[in-house]
Structure formats: C-alpha cells, structure tokens
Amino acid sequence: MHPESQAQPAAPDCRSFRTGDFLFTDTAGITWELKRTRHRQAERNKSNGMVAKYKITWLNDCEYRLTQTWSSDRRHRKWNRTYRSYRIISTANSSYSYECTCKDGTMVSGTVVRLMN
C-alpha cells in the first residue's frame, strides 16, 4: 500500500492562535473582544463593556484551559478560580473552531476570528 492511501487529514495549525486579538460570539449571541498573550486572556463584552480576565494554560498545541482570575461584573466573580477546557477542532487562515467543556459540564462549540490590525 502507498502511504498516500492512508493519509490522515491535516492537523489544525493551532499554534498561530496562541496570541493576538480576536472576536467571538457566545451562545447568547453576544459578541466579545478577546486579547490573548502567552499566559493571559482578557475578554470584553461589546454590548455592556463587562471584562473578564483569565490565565491560559496550553495543554498541547490545540487544547487549552482558561481559569477566570477576575471580572468587572460582581455576579461573574463567583466563577473566579474556575476553569473551562477548550479544544481547537479546525483552523482557517484567520479563525478557528472550538469545542468547550463549560462550567456546568455542557459542551459548547463556536468560532473565534482573528482581528486584522
């Protein structure tokens, strides 16, 4: 058998999304601005200005964990020190699709788009 006949789909290029400025829309239809550095991520709700800050831990090239460290909204501070696990399932030039295991154990998926500066 030729190796070509056993070809696996190309692995997503996740490393290019470790830092940068992004947008995503949550399950409630709210758009968030996301700023990611090597070890930190900040998210700002574009409709009400609420900010949440996270520590980001990369488990491997395409999986990471966000641990909330702070929120400008008192009601969301109860999530401080809790985490969500993400897995990047596919990438494109300026976006990636993910699956998230959320706080209550539900699975959520979505897309994050890189902002071009």
C-alpha positions as CSV (number, residue, x, y, z in Angstrom):
1,M,0.0,0.0,0.0
2,H,1.2,3.5,-0.7
3,P,1.4,6.0,2.2
4,E,-0.9,8.4,0.3
5,S,-3.8,5.9,0.6
6,Q,-3.5,6.0,4.4
7,A,-3.2,9.8,4.6
8,Q,-4.7,11.4,7.7
9,P,-6.5,14.8,7.5
10,A,-4.0,17.6,8.1
11,A,-3.8,18.5,11.8
12,P,-5.1,22.1,12.5
13,D,-2.4,24.8,12.8
14,C,-3.3,25.8,16.4
15,R,0.0,27.5,17.4
16,S,-0.7,30.6,15.4
17,F,-3.7,31.4,17.6
18,R,-1.8,31.4,20.9
19,T,-1.5,35.2,20.9
20,G,-3.4,38.1,19.2
21,D,-6.7,40.0,19.1
22,F,-9.9,38.1,18.3
23,L,-13.7,38.3,18.2
24,F,-16.2,35.6,19.1
25,T,-20.0,35.4,19.6
26,D,-21.2,33.4,22.6
27,T,-24.3,31.2,22.8
28,A,-26.5,34.1,23.8
29,G,-25.5,36.0,20.6
30,I,-23.2,38.5,22.4
31,T,-20.0,39.5,20.7
32,W,-16.8,39.6,22.8
33,E,-13.4,41.1,22.0
34,L,-10.6,38.8,23.1
35,K,-7.0,39.8,23.7
36,R,-4.6,36.9,24.2
37,T,-0.9,37.0,25.3
38,R,1.2,34.0,26.1
39,H,-0.3,33.3,29.6
40,R,-3.2,35.7,29.9
41,Q,-6.5,36.3,28.1
42,A,-8.9,39.3,28.6
43,E,-12.5,39.3,27.2
44,R,-14.7,42.4,26.8
45,N,-18.4,42.2,26.2
46,K,-19.0,44.6,23.3
47,S,-22.6,45.3,24.3
48,N,-22.2,46.2,28.0
49,G,-18.4,46.6,28.4
50,M,-18.0,43.8,31.1
51,V,-14.5,42.5,31.3
52,A,-13.3,39.0,32.4
53,K,-9.6,38.1,32.8
54,Y,-8.2,34.6,32.6
55,K,-5.0,32.6,33.0
56,I,-4.5,30.5,29.9
57,T,-2.7,27.1,30.2
58,W,-1.9,25.3,26.9
59,L,-2.2,21.6,27.5
60,N,-0.9,20.8,24.0
61,D,-0.9,22.6,20.6
62,C,-4.7,22.5,20.2
63,E,-6.0,22.3,23.8
64,Y,-6.1,24.9,26.5
65,R,-7.7,25.7,29.8
66,L,-9.0,29.2,30.8
67,T,-9.1,29.9,34.5
68,Q,-11.0,33.0,35.4
69,T,-8.9,35.3,37.6
70,W,-11.1,38.5,37.7
71,S,-14.3,40.0,36.4
72,S,-15.6,43.6,36.4
73,D,-19.1,42.2,37.0
74,R,-19.8,41.2,40.6
75,R,-22.2,38.4,39.6
76,H,-19.5,36.8,37.5
77,R,-16.9,36.9,40.2
78,K,-18.3,33.6,41.6
79,W,-16.5,31.9,38.6
80,N,-13.1,33.2,39.8
81,R,-10.7,30.2,40.1
82,T,-12.9,28.0,38.0
83,Y,-11.8,26.8,34.5
84,R,-13.2,25.8,31.2
85,S,-11.4,23.4,28.8
86,Y,-11.2,24.2,25.1
87,R,-10.1,22.1,22.1
88,I,-9.5,23.6,18.7
89,I,-11.1,21.3,16.2
90,S,-10.3,23.1,12.9
91,T,-8.4,26.2,11.7
92,A,-8.6,28.5,8.7
93,N,-6.4,31.5,7.8
94,S,-7.8,33.9,10.4
95,S,-10.2,31.8,12.5
96,Y,-10.6,28.6,14.4
97,S,-13.5,26.4,15.5
98,Y,-13.5,25.1,19.1
99,E,-15.4,22.8,21.5
100,C,-15.6,23.9,25.1
101,T,-16.4,21.9,28.2
102,C,-18.2,24.6,30.2
103,K,-18.7,25.2,33.9
104,D,-21.8,23.0,34.2
105,G,-20.3,20.2,32.1
106,T,-22.1,21.0,28.9
107,M,-20.3,21.0,25.6
108,V,-20.4,24.2,23.5
109,S,-18.8,24.9,20.1
110,G,-18.1,28.1,18.3
111,T,-15.7,30.1,16.1
112,V,-13.1,32.6,17.1
113,V,-12.0,35.1,14.4
114,R,-8.6,37.0,14.4
115,L,-8.9,40.8,14.1
116,M,-6.6,42.2,11.4
117,N,-4.7,45.3,12.5
